[in-house]
């Protein structure tokens, strides 16, 4: 990428771009989610075995729900940043190639697939 391309990105998109070239980040996130889920399951099992009062179990459930909600919000925000970055990169490639800009709300992959289906000869056309 050229410097001018990176300069057109906002701060969060630059961060996403940099993080996309870092190895192991996704694996680390999956590992952390697995550890959190395992700890939550262990706490529930231990509370059942040792008879921890219901109030503690409710408190643990609330904490787990808060952590899960924060993880989901974080994931959704990351997806929004990735989506924005992909759009900007597609627009830049279209500029460089001289292709018409893809409109928001369009489905470029589905449109291409549909055009390819229409260009393919059908079985009835092949037999004639």
Secondary structure, DSSP 8 states (H G I E B T S, - for coil): --HHHHHTS-HHHHHHHHHHTSTTHHHHHHHHHHHHHHHHHHHHHHHHHHT--HHHHHHHHHHHHHHHHHHHHHHHHHHHHHHHHHHHHHHHHHHHHT-----TT--HHHHHHHHHHHHS--HHHHH-
